[in-house]
Amino acid sequence: MPYLPSLVLVVVGVVALVAVVIRVVGSLRHFTKASSLVGDNVGDGVGLLKARSAALGVAFAERRKDQPRVRSTDRGRQEDHRA
């Protein structure tokens, strides 16, 4: 019976280790959810920024002085220009 205190200590250590592992896994799940939400929001913002910068590039290209401006009112109706 001299092994009883050591055995109790090992069991208490295993129980404590299991409790810590369960809490760490739960925290990792919460962290994963939060990081994916942040990543989605950042990705949406980056996509919006790219779209805005592309729109500005198109607008600046249309406003260049070396290109003639086409007035949209001179085009007429689409139905009138059928081939």
N, C-alpha and C positions, 0 to 999 in steps of 0.2 A: 503493500500500500504506500510505499514512499513516492510512487509516481502520481498520486492523486493531485497534489497541488500543481504539478507541472501540466497535467492533463486539463485541469480547470483553467489554467492560464492560457493554454493553447486554444481551448474552446472560446473563451472570452475574446481572445485576439481575432479568431476567425469571424465571430459575430460582429465585432467592431469593424473588421475589414469589409464584410459584406454590407454593413450599413453605410460605410463611406463610399463604396463603389456604387450603391444604389443612388445616393445623393449626387454623386459626380455625373452619373449617366443622365439623371433628370436635369441637372444644370446644363449639360451638353445639348440636350434636346431643346431646351429653351433658347440657348445661345444659337443653335442652328436655325431655329425658326426666326429669331430676331435678325440674324445676319442675312437670311434669304430675303426678308422683307426690306432690309436696308439696301441690299444689292438690287432688288427689283426697282426700288425708288430711284437709286442712283442711275441704273440703266435707262429708266424712263427719262430722267433729266438729261442724260447724255444724248439720247436719241432726239429729244426735243431740241437740244442745242445744235446738233448736227443738221436737223431739218431747217432750223432758223438760219444757220450760217449758209446753207445751200440756197435758201430763198434769197438771202442777201446777195450771194454771188450771182444768181440769175438776174436780180434786179439791177445790180451794177453793170452786168454785161449788157442788159437791154438799154441802159442809159448812156452807153459810150457814144461819143460824138462821131466816131468814124462809121457808125452803122446808121442807116436811115431809119427813122421811126415810122412804124406802121400804125395808123390810127385804127382802132377797133371799129369805129362807126362807119368806115369806108368799105368794110367787108360785105355788108348786106346780110341777107339771111342765108343759112346753110342750104335750104331747099332750093334756092335760086341757082346754086353753083353745082348742080349734079352733072356728072359726066355721062 
